[in-house]
């Protein structure tokens, strides 16, 4: 995309204003896709290459993780994985077994004793080194979006979903205490983020719903999760940062709550179970919407089908601002590279304001 990145494009979309173009927006583009784009390997430690990708690919920001768990699948890169592997499983054969430390396969808090013995103090030591290093690599108007959150997801993963759901009924205070600890660590990270002028937004990544609706009752979210995000949104706004939220699944029963929390930008309006045009009609004056190009299209669709989907979204969701073009979740390593490029190229071709084609 021509021109230099400018985070004001994202701010204008969040204010429901038409800028020069419909912005591109992703919470994650996996490194193999970045590598194909640049024609050389991009790794988690190569910030210079990452910045080059996000600039040349046409984005106005670069996402960096500040929480205990990175977006996407649970990986060794997540700080909580390192705590479990290097502290809890240290000097055991299980330290080398992925399924022993990966929270997609196992859990560690079954009861009050497990909660008390969990190494929370070590888990709270978040690494901000990339945030300081990247400051000197960014063009003047490009910003970092700090990817945080997973207050809900990390809580139930630490407890195991069945145990978590049962404890909501049998030992609600234990669940509340785990939520409190997880949220407390995320908030500690925010305090340092707010001192960084090159950060433009905080993006909480926390899947709240299945395709059929919320993973727990809306009231349980109101009791245990949404108060933390409401306070997070308030602190972001007090520091002139935007507040983004990612969640897969059907969020229709939670959208009023999400707006009440103070979310500025919601992604990805899951195309497998939500109609983004209908969401725009009902909530588009109160939420900036992001995404909705199906990941199934990115995996196995034709370039022509992707172009048609992008045209449809820009035509029906883009007018008046309040929309950023992106995938229906994130851009995974199993997406076809040519399909990712087709999505970008269609956005460049059709996304200039005013939309007149």
C-alpha positions in Angstrom: 0.0 0.0 0.0 1.4 3.4 -1.0 2.4 5.9 1.7 3.8 5.7 5.1 2.0 4.2 8.1 -0.1 6.6 10.1 -1.9 5.5 13.2 -4.3 8.4 12.8 -6.0 6.2 10.1 -6.9 3.8 12.9 -8.1 6.6 15.2 -10.3 8.0 12.5 -11.9 4.6 11.9 -12.5 4.3 15.7 -14.2 7.7 15.6 -16.4 6.6 12.7 -14.8 9.0 10.3 -13.7 8.3 6.7 -9.9 8.8 6.3 -8.0 8.2 3.1 -8.8 4.5 3.0 -10.3 1.6 4.9 -7.4 0.6 7.2 -5.9 -2.9 7.2 -6.0 -4.5 10.7 -4.8 -7.8 12.1 -4.0 -8.9 15.7 -1.6 -11.6 14.4 0.1 -12.5 11.1 2.1 -15.6 11.7 5.8 -15.5 11.0 5.8 -17.9 8.0 3.4 -15.5 6.2 5.6 -12.5 7.1 8.7 -14.5 5.9 7.1 -15.2 2.5 6.1 -11.6 2.1 9.7 -10.3 2.8 11.4 -13.2 1.0 13.5 -14.0 4.1 12.9 -15.6 7.5 11.1 -13.5 10.1 11.4 -14.7 13.7 9.9 -13.7 17.1 13.2 -12.0 18.0 13.8 -10.2 14.8 11.9 -6.9 15.5 13.5 -5.1 12.6 12.1 -7.6 10.1 8.7 -7.6 11.8 8.5 -3.8 11.6 9.5 -4.0 7.9 6.7 -6.4 7.3 4.0 -4.4 9.0 5.1 -1.3 7.2 5.4 -2.8 3.7 2.2 -4.8 4.1 0.3 -1.6 4.6 -0.5 -1.5 8.3 -0.4 1.6 10.5 0.7 -0.3 13.6 2.6 -3.4 14.8 1.1 -5.6 17.6 3.4 -6.7 20.5 2.4 -9.0 23.3 2.6 -7.6 26.9 0.4 -10.2 28.7 1.1 -13.7 29.9 -0.2 -15.4 26.8 0.4 -14.5 23.2 -2.5 -14.4 20.7 -3.2 -17.5 18.7 -2.3 -20.9 19.9 -0.4 -21.5 23.1 3.3 -21.4 22.4 6.7 -21.5 24.1 6.8 -17.7 23.3 4.1 -17.0 25.9 5.4 -16.0 29.3 3.0 -18.2 31.2 4.4 -21.2 29.2 7.9 -20.3 30.3 6.9 -20.0 34.0 5.2 -23.5 33.9 8.1 -25.1 32.0 11.0 -23.4 33.7 9.7 -23.1 37.3 6.9 -25.6 38.0 8.4 -28.4 35.8 12.1 -27.6 36.3 14.4 -30.6 36.6 11.6 -33.0 35.7 11.3 -35.1 32.5 8.0 -33.3 31.8 9.9 -30.0 31.1 10.7 -31.3 27.6 7.2 -32.6 26.9 5.0 -30.0 25.2 1.8 -31.5 26.5 3.0 -31.1 30.1 3.3 -27.3 30.0 0.9 -26.4 27.2 -2.4 -25.1 28.7 -4.2 -26.5 25.7 -3.5 -29.9 27.0 -3.2 -29.6 30.8 -4.1 -27.4 33.8 -2.6 -26.6 37.1 -5.2 -25.1 39.5 -7.7 -27.6 40.8 -8.3 -26.3 44.3 -7.3 -23.6 46.8 -4.0 -25.3 47.6 -3.0 -25.2 44.0 -4.0 -21.6 43.8 -1.9 -20.7 46.8 1.2 -22.6 45.5 1.1 -21.2 42.0 4.2 -19.0 41.3 2.2 -15.8 40.8 5.1 -13.6 41.7 7.3 -15.0 39.0 4.4 -15.0 36.5 4.0 -11.3 37.2 7.4 -10.4 35.9 6.5 -9.4 32.3 9.2 -8.7 29.7 9.0 -5.2 28.1 12.3 -5.3 26.4 10.8 -5.5 22.9 8.6 -2.5 23.6 11.7 -0.4 24.3 13.8 -1.8 21.4 11.1 -1.3 18.8 10.6 2.4 19.7 13.7 3.3 17.6 12.6 1.2 14.6 9.2 2.8 14.0 8.4 5.5 11.5 7.2 8.7 13.1 3.5 8.1 12.8 3.4 4.3 13.3 2.4 3.0 16.7 2.6 -0.2 18.7 -0.7 -1.9 19.8 0.0 -3.7 23.1 -1.7 -7.1 23.0 -2.9 -7.9 26.5 -5.9 -9.5 28.1 -6.9 -13.2 28.1 -8.2 -12.7 31.6 -11.1 -15.1 30.9 -9.2 -17.5 28.7 -6.1 -17.8 30.9 -8.2 -18.3 34.1 -10.2 -21.2 32.7 -7.1 -22.7 31.0 -5.2 -22.6 34.3 -8.1 -24.4 36.0 -9.2 -26.6 33.1 -12.6 -25.8 31.6 -14.6 -28.5 33.3 -13.1 -27.7 36.7 -13.6 -24.0 36.0 -17.2 -24.4 35.1 -17.9 -26.6 38.1 -16.1 -24.3 40.4 -18.3 -21.4 39.3 -21.1 -23.2 41.0 -19.3 -25.1 43.8 -16.4 -22.7 44.8 -17.1 -19.3 43.1 -14.6 -17.5 45.4 -11.8 -19.6 44.1 -12.7 -18.7 40.5 -12.9 -15.0 41.5 -9.5 -15.2 43.1 -7.9 -16.7 40.0 -9.5 -14.0 37.9 -8.2 -11.4 40.3 -4.6 -12.7 40.1 -4.6 -12.9 36.4 -6.1 -9.5 36.0 -3.8 -7.9 38.5 -0.8 -9.0 36.5 -2.3 -7.6 33.3 -2.9 -4.3 35.0 0.7 -4.2 36.2 1.7 -4.4 32.5 -0.5 -1.5 31.6 1.1 0.8 34.1 4.4 0.6 32.2 2.7 0.7 28.8 1.0 4.0 29.6 4.5 5.6 29.9 5.4 4.7 26.3 4.3 7.4 23.8 4.8 5.0 20.9 1.9 2.8 22.0 -1.4 3.8 20.5 -3.8 1.2 21.8 -4.3 -1.9 24.0 -5.8 -5.0 22.4 -7.3 -7.6 24.7 -7.5 -11.0 23.1 -9.9 -13.2 25.0 -12.3 -15.6 23.3 -15.7 -15.3 25.1 -18.0 -17.3 22.9 -18.6 -20.5 21.0 -20.3 -20.3 17.6 -23.6 -20.8 19.4 -23.2 -18.1 22.0 -21.3 -17.2 25.2 -19.0 -19.8 26.8 -20.5 -19.0 30.3 -23.6 -17.1 31.2 -23.6 -13.3 30.5 -24.2 -12.7 34.2 -21.0 -14.7 35.1 -19.1 -12.5 32.6 -20.6 -9.4 34.3 -19.7 -10.6 37.7 -16.1 -11.8 37.1 -14.7 -10.6 33.8 -16.3 -7.4 32.5 -15.5 -5.3 35.5 -11.8 -5.8 34.9 -12.1 -4.8 31.2 -14.3 -1.8 32.1 -11.5 -0.6 34.3 -8.9 -1.4 31.7 -10.8 0.6 29.1 -11.2 3.5 31.4 -7.4 3.6 32.1 -6.7 3.4 28.4 -9.0 6.3 27.6 -7.6 8.3 30.5 -4.2 7.9 28.8 -5.5 8.7 25.3 -5.2 5.1 24.1 -7.8 3.1 22.1 -9.2 -0.1 23.6 -9.5 -3.0 21.2 -11.1 -6.4 21.9 -10.8 -9.7 20.1 -13.2 -12.6 20.6 -14.2 -15.4 18.3 -17.7 -16.8 18.5 -21.2 -15.4 18.4 -21.1 -12.3 20.6 -24.6 -11.0 19.9 -25.8 -11.7 23.5 -22.8 -9.8 24.8 -22.5 -6.8 22.5 -24.4 -4.4 24.7 -22.1 -5.3 27.6 -19.0 -5.0 25.3 -20.1 -1.5 24.4 -20.8 -0.6 28.0 -17.3 -1.8 29.0 -15.9 0.9 26.7 -14.5 -1.1 23.8 -13.6 1.1 20.9 -12.8 -1.5 18.3 -14.1 -5.1 18.1 -12.5 -7.9 16.0 -13.1 -10.1 14.1 -17.0 -10.3 14.0 -16.7 -14.0 13.5 -17.8 -14.8 9.9 -18.7 -18.4 10.8 -21.6 -17.2 13.0 -22.1 -13.4 12.9 -23.5 -11.2 10.1 -21.2 -8.2 10.1 -23.6 -6.1 8.0 -26.3 -6.7 10.6 -23.9 -5.8 13.4 -23.0 -2.6 11.5 -26.7 -1.7 11.2 -27.4 -2.3 14.9 -24.1 -1.3 16.6 -22.0 0.5 14.0 -22.5 3.9 15.5 -21.0 2.7 18.8 -18.4 0.2 17.7 -15.6 0.2 15.1 -15.7 -3.3 13.5 -12.7 -5.2 12.2 -12.2 -8.2 10.1 -14.6 -10.7 8.6 -12.7 -12.2 5.6 -13.2 -15.9 6.5 -10.1 -17.9 7.4 -11.6 -20.7 5.4 -11.3 -18.5 2.4 -7.7 -17.7 3.2 -7.0 -21.4 3.5 -8.8 -22.8 0.5 -10.7 -20.1 -1.4 -9.9 -18.6 -4.8 -8.3 -15.2 -5.2 -11.5 -14.2 -7.1 -13.7 -15.2 -4.2 -11.5 -13.3 -1.7 -11.7 -10.2 -3.9 -15.5 -10.4 -4.0 -15.7 -10.8 -0.2 -13.4 -7.8 0.3 -15.5 -5.7 -2.2 -18.7 -6.8 -0.3 -17.3 -5.8 3.1 -16.0 -2.5 1.9 -19.2 -1.6 0.1 -21.5 -2.6 3.0 -19.5 -2.0 6.1 -16.9 0.6 5.1 -19.0 3.7 4.3 -19.0 6.3 7.1 -15.9 4.8 8.7 -16.0 2.5 11.7 -14.5 -0.4 9.8 -11.0 -1.9 9.2 -10.5 -4.8 6.8 -9.0 -8.0 8.1 -9.2 -11.7 8.5 -12.0 -13.6 10.3 -9.6 -14.3 13.2 -5.9 -13.8 12.4 -3.6 -14.8 9.5 -2.3 -18.3 10.4 0.6 -20.1 9.0 -1.8 -22.5 7.1 -3.3 -19.7 5.1 -2.3 -19.6 1.5 0.1 -16.8 1.0 -1.4 -15.9 -2.4 -4.8 -15.6 -0.7 -3.5 -13.3 2.0 -2.0 -11.2 -0.8 -5.3 -11.2 -2.6 -7.0 -9.8 0.5 -4.5 -7.0 0.8 -4.5 -6.1 -2.8 -8.3 -6.0 -2.9 -8.3 -3.6 0.1 -5.9 -1.4 -1.8 -7.9 -1.5 -5.0 -11.4 -0.8 -3.5 -10.8 0.7 -0.1 -10.1 4.4 -0.9 -12.6 6.9 0.5 -15.0 8.0 -0.7 -16.2 4.6 -1.7 -17.6 5.2 -5.2 -16.9 2.1 -7.4 
